[in-house]
Amino acid sequence: MTRLEDASATLGNAPTDIPIVVAHGDGIGPEIMDAVLRILAAARAPLAPKEIAIGEEVYLRGVQSGIESESIDLLREVRTFLKAPITTPRGGGYKSLNVTTRKLLGLYANVRPCRAYHPYVASRHPDMDVIVVRENEEDTYAGIEHRQTAEVTQCLKLISRPGCERICRYAFDLAERANRRRVTCMVKDNIMKITDGLFREVFEETAKAYPDIEADSMIIDIGTARIADDPSQFDVVLLPNLYGDIVSDVTAQIAGSVGLAGSANIGDRVAMFEAIHGSAPDIAGKGIANPSGLLQAAVMMLAHLDLTEHATLVENAWLRTLEDGIVTGDVRSAADQHRVVGTKEFADAVIERLGEEPRNLRSVRYRHRQSHELPATAAESTRPVKRLAGVDVFLDWNEDGRDADRLATRLEAACPAGLSLQMITNRGVRVWPDGLPETFRTDHWRCRFVADGDLATVDADHALVVELLANVAKAGLDFIKTEHLCTFDGSPGWSAGQGQ
């Protein structure tokens, strides 16, 4: 019995003919996709590929997104997408295929493993083995921005409880399947106590359902610094969208093996898997491209499909190939001896080693997905009682030397019975009452009005807000935005001003 036959005997009764959508892409894409599909077939992965066209040829047919509607329909039906890199033509009007696919199909989780393979691949961090899980749809990337005054612009940061719940659960599920020991959440909840605070709160709730996995959290600035200094401290790192975008690039850069890395974009229904590198048209057709990044993405796909034995088989064979010094020309081995081969020969070497495990590098063991019952959250059990307690009115005001006391006098005169002016801030810093003359001020003012009565029980009439705005307009003040101040089960749903 061969090594592969021996390994295949342990695969069990895996389902057959699981459909996947495959795109060969542009540049080196067709070469590395052919190599990867050969390895998957040799590993007897029960897959039924269905090919679509994407990228340059579709762009040049006049489809600005780079993917045709029929292909989107097939992705929605099949739900699993293995994608080679593409080329976006130069010039304006062409949209990012990844952004289009991610937003249309709700791919909320971006997953990027970054591992060092020292000494077989040169790295400054020999013990690095980090998986970055990034929330992919919310945060400042909702793209809601406004220019509100001549001097001030704003960007809205949106964090939802359902969005937090699914990304947190995904991170812990992934850690369990990949046999990881710890998930670290990185946020800035010491400053953004409500938005980032919610992300951390849901993270801690979710962790209770996974008692075998350690869970901890860090402030994002020191966390990023520690990743850059010593990534071996970390296992799975979970982040909101903006921080995750930055940290995933930091980890990819310091791993020293960008050409070996795969990534995934995961949704509730559809998942997309790809290498993180581009189409490299300068070496296309030369047979020298490295298929490892796309192969790593394919391993992630196998694990996602719960074909964990096949994922384990392929990745361990690939690790053994690196250990044996067989590399493509883009890899700079730190080992004394290595043999440079082409794309096809590298795939042949991996196939030859199916059933083997690495001798020095850590072997992998993917586990089947487990079922976990998450603790009920407040949002699941009952919606909180929401009451209107006041309003923040934002003004474009550049008069009277920007004297906050003079502005307050005009606002108090406009304030209807039942509301009181509590505070004025400028760029978030309190300037009334008792503001300091050293505080820098722009033409953008937040004026906070609160309803009279006990904050825990007060429920103001929305007509009060309308009356207030009418009075503010009559006073010749330009209001540009309002934000209601609401309590939820008696607790304030807003942040205090700096210095309040």
C-alpha positions in Angstrom: 0.0 0.0 0.0 1.3 3.4 -1.0 1.5 6.4 1.5 -1.4 8.0 -0.3 -3.5 4.8 -0.2 -2.7 4.4 3.5 -3.7 8.0 4.1 -6.9 7.7 2.1 -8.0 4.8 4.2 -8.3 7.2 7.1 -10.5 9.7 5.2 -13.7 7.9 6.1 -17.0 8.2 4.2 -16.6 11.8 3.0 -19.4 13.2 0.8 -18.8 13.0 -2.9 -19.0 15.6 -5.6 -19.2 18.8 -3.5 -19.6 21.5 -6.1 -17.2 24.5 -6.0 -16.9 27.4 -8.3 -13.4 27.9 -9.8 -12.0 30.9 -11.6 -8.5 30.5 -13.2 -8.0 34.3 -13.3 -5.3 36.2 -15.2 -1.5 36.3 -15.4 -0.2 33.3 -13.4 -3.7 32.4 -12.3 -4.3 29.6 -14.8 -0.9 27.9 -14.1 -1.3 27.9 -10.3 -4.9 26.9 -10.4 -4.1 23.9 -12.6 -1.4 22.9 -10.1 -3.7 23.2 -7.1 -6.6 21.3 -8.7 -4.2 18.5 -9.6 -3.1 18.3 -5.9 -6.7 18.3 -4.7 -7.6 15.5 -7.1 -4.6 13.5 -6.1 -5.6 13.9 -2.4 -9.1 12.5 -3.5 -10.9 15.6 -2.2 -14.5 15.0 -3.2 -15.0 18.2 -5.2 -16.8 19.0 -8.5 -15.4 22.2 -9.9 -17.5 24.5 -12.1 -15.5 27.2 -13.9 -16.4 30.8 -14.4 -14.6 33.7 -16.2 -13.6 36.7 -14.1 -11.1 39.5 -14.3 -9.5 41.1 -17.4 -11.4 39.4 -20.1 -14.7 40.2 -18.4 -13.7 43.8 -17.7 -12.7 44.2 -21.4 -16.2 42.9 -22.4 -17.6 46.1 -20.7 -18.5 44.6 -17.3 -17.1 47.1 -14.9 -17.3 44.8 -11.9 -15.1 42.1 -13.5 -17.7 39.4 -12.9 -20.9 38.8 -14.9 -24.4 38.4 -13.3 -24.7 34.8 -14.3 -21.5 34.0 -12.4 -22.9 35.8 -9.3 -26.0 33.6 -9.6 -23.8 30.5 -9.8 -21.8 31.6 -6.7 -25.1 32.0 -4.8 -26.2 28.5 -5.8 -22.9 26.7 -5.2 -21.7 28.9 -2.3 -17.9 28.0 -2.4 -15.5 30.0 -4.6 -11.8 29.2 -5.2 -10.4 32.2 -7.0 -7.1 32.7 -8.8 -5.6 36.3 -8.9 -6.9 38.6 -11.6 -5.6 41.7 -13.5 -7.6 44.9 -13.4 -7.1 46.9 -16.6 -5.5 50.4 -16.2 -7.8 53.4 -16.4 -10.9 54.6 -14.6 -14.3 53.0 -14.3 -13.2 49.5 -13.2 -14.5 48.4 -9.8 -12.7 46.0 -7.4 -13.9 42.5 -8.0 -13.2 41.6 -4.4 -15.1 44.5 -3.0 -18.0 43.8 -5.3 -18.1 40.1 -4.4 -17.7 40.7 -0.7 -20.5 43.3 -0.5 -23.0 41.6 -2.8 -22.6 38.2 -1.1 -22.3 39.3 2.5 -18.8 37.9 3.1 -18.4 39.3 6.6 -15.2 37.5 7.8 -11.8 38.0 6.3 -9.3 35.3 7.4 -5.6 35.5 6.8 -3.2 33.0 8.3 0.4 34.2 8.5 3.0 31.6 9.4 6.7 31.4 9.3 8.4 28.3 7.9 11.9 28.8 9.3 14.5 27.6 8.4 13.0 26.3 5.2 11.8 29.8 4.3 13.7 32.8 5.6 11.9 34.8 8.3 12.8 37.3 11.0 10.1 35.7 13.2 10.8 31.9 13.1 8.1 31.0 15.6 5.3 33.1 14.0 2.0 31.3 13.4 -0.9 33.8 13.6 -4.4 33.8 12.1 -6.0 37.2 11.7 -9.8 37.3 11.6 -11.2 40.6 10.5 -14.8 41.7 10.5 -15.4 42.7 6.8 -18.6 44.8 6.5 -19.1 47.2 9.4 -17.0 49.9 11.2 -15.9 53.0 9.3 -15.9 50.9 6.1 -19.6 51.4 5.8 -18.4 54.5 4.0 -20.9 57.0 5.5 -19.1 60.3 5.4 -20.1 63.9 5.3 -18.6 67.3 5.1 -20.5 69.2 7.7 -18.8 72.7 7.8 -16.1 74.5 6.0 -13.6 73.1 8.5 -15.0 69.7 9.6 -15.7 66.4 8.0 -17.1 63.2 9.7 -17.0 59.5 9.2 -19.6 57.3 10.9 -18.4 54.2 12.7 -21.2 51.6 12.8 -20.9 48.5 14.9 -24.0 46.2 15.3 -24.6 43.4 17.9 -25.6 40.9 15.1 -22.4 41.8 13.2 -20.3 41.3 16.3 -22.0 38.0 17.2 -21.3 36.3 13.9 -17.7 37.4 13.6 -16.9 36.4 17.2 -18.5 33.0 16.8 -16.7 32.5 13.5 -13.3 33.3 15.2 -13.9 30.8 17.9 -15.2 28.1 15.5 -12.1 28.6 13.4 -9.8 28.3 16.4 -11.4 25.1 17.3 -11.3 23.5 13.8 -7.6 24.6 13.3 -6.7 23.2 16.7 -5.7 26.6 18.1 -5.5 27.4 21.8 -6.3 31.1 22.1 -8.3 34.0 20.6 -7.2 37.6 21.3 -9.6 40.4 20.6 -8.1 43.9 19.9 -10.2 47.0 20.2 -9.9 50.6 21.3 -12.7 50.5 23.9 -10.8 52.8 26.3 -11.8 55.6 24.0 -14.7 54.3 21.9 -16.5 52.8 24.8 -19.8 52.2 23.1 -18.8 50.9 19.6 -15.6 49.1 20.4 -17.0 48.4 23.8 -19.9 46.4 22.2 -17.4 44.4 20.1 -15.5 43.4 23.2 -18.7 42.7 25.2 -19.9 40.3 22.6 -16.5 38.7 22.3 -16.6 37.9 26.1 -20.1 36.6 25.8 -19.1 34.3 23.0 -16.0 33.0 24.7 -18.2 31.4 27.5 -19.4 28.8 24.9 -15.8 27.7 24.2 -14.3 26.9 27.6 -11.4 24.9 26.0 -10.2 28.0 24.2 -8.4 30.8 26.0 -9.8 34.3 25.4 -8.2 37.6 26.1 -8.4 41.2 24.9 -5.9 44.1 24.2 -6.0 47.7 23.3 -5.3 47.8 19.6 -2.2 50.1 19.7 -0.2 48.1 22.1 -1.5 44.9 20.6 -0.3 45.8 17.1 3.1 46.8 18.6 3.4 43.4 20.3 2.5 41.6 17.1 5.2 43.4 15.2 7.7 42.8 17.9 7.0 39.2 18.8 4.1 37.5 16.8 4.8 34.2 18.5 2.8 35.5 21.5 -0.4 35.2 19.4 -2.6 32.5 18.0 -5.9 33.8 16.5 -6.4 37.6 16.5 -9.9 39.0 16.1 -10.5 42.6 15.1 -13.1 45.1 13.8 -12.8 46.1 10.2 -10.4 49.0 10.2 -8.0 47.6 12.7 -8.1 44.2 11.0 -7.2 45.7 7.6 -4.1 47.3 9.1 -3.1 44.3 11.3 -3.5 41.7 8.6 -1.1 43.6 6.4 1.4 44.0 9.3 1.3 40.2 9.9 1.7 39.4 6.2 4.6 41.7 5.9 6.6 40.4 8.9 5.9 36.8 8.2 8.3 37.0 5.3 6.2 34.7 3.1 3.6 36.7 1.2 3.8 34.3 -1.8 2.9 31.4 0.5 -0.2 32.9 2.1 -3.9 32.3 1.4 -6.9 34.1 2.6 -10.7 33.6 2.9 -13.8 35.8 2.8 -16.6 34.0 4.6 -20.3 34.7 4.7 -23.4 33.0 6.0 -24.1 31.4 2.6 -21.0 32.0 0.4 -17.3 31.8 1.0 -14.4 32.9 -1.3 -10.8 31.6 -1.1 -7.8 33.1 -2.8 -4.0 33.8 -2.6 -3.1 37.2 -1.2 -0.7 38.0 -4.1 -1.5 39.4 -7.5 -1.6 38.0 -11.0 2.2 38.7 -11.7 1.8 39.1 -15.5 5.5 39.6 -15.9 6.1 35.8 -15.2 2.9 34.5 -16.7 3.4 31.5 -19.0 6.9 30.8 -17.8 6.0 27.9 -15.6 7.9 29.3 -12.6 5.0 30.7 -10.4 4.6 29.5 -6.9 1.2 27.8 -6.3 1.6 27.7 -2.5 -0.6 30.8 -1.7 -3.6 29.4 -3.7 -2.9 25.9 -2.3 -3.1 27.4 1.2 -6.4 29.0 0.3 -7.6 25.6 -1.0 -6.7 24.0 2.3 -8.8 26.7 4.1 -11.6 25.8 1.7 -11.4 22.1 2.6 -11.6 22.9 6.3 -14.5 25.2 5.7 -16.3 22.4 3.9 -15.6 20.2 6.9 -13.3 18.0 4.7 -10.8 18.2 7.6 -8.9 15.0 6.8 -8.3 16.1 3.3 -7.1 19.6 4.6 -4.8 17.9 7.0 -3.4 15.6 4.3 -2.7 18.3 1.8 -1.1 20.8 4.2 1.2 18.3 5.8 2.4 17.1 2.4 3.1 20.7 1.5 5.0 21.3 4.7 7.1 18.2 4.0 7.9 19.5 0.5 9.3 22.7 2.0 11.3 20.7 4.5 12.8 18.6 1.8 14.1 21.9 0.2 11.9 21.9 -2.8 10.9 25.5 -3.6 10.0 27.8 -6.5 12.3 30.6 -7.4 10.5 33.3 -5.4 11.3 31.6 -2.1 14.5 32.3 -0.3 15.3 29.3 1.8 17.3 29.8 5.0 18.3 26.1 4.9 21.7 25.1 3.5 20.3 23.0 0.6 17.3 23.5 -1.5 16.2 22.7 -5.1 14.4 25.3 -7.2 11.7 23.9 -9.4 8.8 25.2 -11.6 5.1 25.3 -10.9 4.3 21.8 -12.3 7.3 20.2 -10.6 6.4 21.7 -7.2 2.8 20.4 -7.5 4.3 16.9 -8.4 6.5 17.1 -5.3 3.5 17.8 -3.0 1.5 15.0 -4.6 4.4 12.6 -4.1 4.4 13.4 -0.4 0.7 13.0 0.3 0.4 10.9 3.3 3.7 12.2 4.8 4.1 14.7 7.6 6.8 17.3 8.4 9.6 16.1 10.6 10.6 19.5 12.1 7.8 22.0 11.3 4.7 21.6 13.3 2.2 19.3 11.6 -1.4 20.3 11.3 -4.6 18.6 12.5 -7.9 20.1 11.4 -10.9 19.1 13.5 -14.5 18.8 12.5 -16.9 21.6 13.3 -18.5 21.3 16.7 -21.9 22.5 17.8 -22.0 25.1 20.5 -24.9 26.7 22.3 -24.1 30.4 22.8 -25.4 32.1 26.0 -28.6 34.1 25.3 -27.9 37.9 24.9 -30.1 40.7 25.9 -30.9 41.2 22.2 -32.0 37.6 21.8 -34.1 37.3 24.9 -35.9 40.7 24.8 -35.4 44.0 23.2 -34.4 46.7 25.8 -36.8 49.5 26.7 -35.7 52.5 24.7 -36.6 56.0 25.9 -35.8 59.5 24.5 -33.8 61.5 27.0 -32.5 64.4 25.0 -30.7 65.4 21.8 -27.3 66.5 20.5 -27.7 69.3 18.0 -24.6 70.0 15.8 -24.1 73.5 14.5 -22.0 75.2 11.8 -21.2 78.4 13.8 -18.3 80.8 13.2 -19.5 84.0 14.8 -18.6 86.2 17.9 -15.0 85.0 18.0 -16.2 81.5 18.5 -17.1 82.4 22.1 -18.9 79.4 23.6 -20.5 81.5 26.3 -22.2 83.7 23.7 -23.4 80.6 21.8 -24.8 79.1 25.0 -26.8 82.3 25.7 -28.5 82.1 22.3 -29.2 78.4 22.7 -30.7 78.7 26.2 -33.0 81.4 24.9 -34.2 78.9 22.1 -34.6 76.0 24.5 -38.3 75.0 25.0 -39.8 74.0 28.4 -38.9 70.4 29.2 -35.3 70.6 27.8 -32.2 72.1 29.2 -28.8 72.9 27.6 -26.3 70.7 29.4 -23.1 71.0 27.5 -21.3 72.3 24.4 -18.3 70.6 22.9 -16.0 71.4 20.1 -14.2 68.4 18.4 -15.5 66.3 21.4 -14.0 68.6 24.1 -16.2 70.5 26.5 -16.0 74.2 26.0 -19.2 75.2 28.0 -19.8 75.4 30.8 -16.4 76.2 32.3 -14.4 75.8 29.1 -10.7 76.7 28.9 -9.4 79.4 26.6 -6.5 77.2 25.5 -8.9 74.7 23.9 -8.7 74.9 20.1 -12.0 75.4 18.4 -13.4 74.9 14.9 -16.7 76.0 13.3 -18.3 72.6 14.4 -20.2 72.5 17.7 -22.1 69.8 19.5 -24.8 71.2 21.8 -26.3 68.7 24.2 -29.9 69.1 25.4 -31.4 66.8 28.0 -34.9 66.3 29.1 -35.9 67.4 32.6 -36.5 64.6 35.1 -35.0 61.3 36.2 -32.7 60.0 33.5 -33.6 56.4 34.2 -37.3 56.9 33.5 -37.7 60.1 31.5 -39.3 59.7 28.0 -39.3 62.9 26.1 -41.7 63.7 23.4 -40.2 63.9 19.9 -42.2 67.0 19.4 -39.9 68.7 21.9 -36.9 68.0 19.6 -38.9 69.5 16.6 -39.8 72.6 18.6 -36.1 73.0 19.7 -34.9 72.8 16.1 -37.5 75.3 15.0 -36.4 77.7 17.7 -32.7 77.2 16.8 -33.4 78.0 13.2 -35.4 81.2 14.2 -32.4 82.2 16.2 -30.3 82.3 13.0 -28.2 79.2 14.0 -27.4 76.6 11.3 -28.0 73.1 12.6 -26.4 70.5 10.4 -27.1 67.2 12.2 -28.9 65.8 15.3 -28.4 62.6 17.3 -31.0 61.5 19.7 -29.9 60.6 23.2 -31.7 57.4 24.3 -31.6 55.3 27.3 -31.8 51.5 27.0 -33.3 49.9 30.1 -32.4 53.1 31.9 -28.8 53.1 30.9 -27.4 56.0 28.8 -26.8 55.1 25.1 -24.3 57.9 24.6 -20.8 58.9 25.6 -19.8 61.8 27.8 -17.9 64.8 26.4 -14.2 65.0 27.1 -13.8 67.0 30.2 -17.5 66.6 31.2 
